[in-house]
Amino acid sequence: MVNDDETGPSRAMWDEMTTLHISVSAIRKARGKRNPSDCEANTAEYEKVVIEYVEDLECAMRIALSSRISNQQP
């Protein structure tokens, strides 16, 4: 869901999430891990890979949030 306003906060959030998705996918591939797009949907392997991918994405989101908080000025 892309906001029609290309400069608003929704667009910024969309861009950040897209960047995280691309980064996590690239890191997983570099580590020899499969991404959901590498698997046939609705199989046991796909479900396992999706869960691992979401865990990695959640970790990246926590790191990004932590970095944002630590870089804020008091």
Phi, psi and omega in degrees: 000103180261131177289141178295334178281104185290353183243357186281174180299327179296320179294319179298317179295317178301314180297318180294317180293323177296317178297317178297317179301311181296318181296312181298317179298317180294318180296316178300316180297317179297330179274002179082014178268153178272151174255159179307325181291347179274353187243157174284130182298152175063035173241165179298320179297316179301313180300317179296315181294320179299315180298315179296320179297314180297321177298317178294320178295318178298319178298316179297322179294319178296319179296316180297317180294316179300318179296319180296318180293317183290339180269358179286143177277139179290000000 
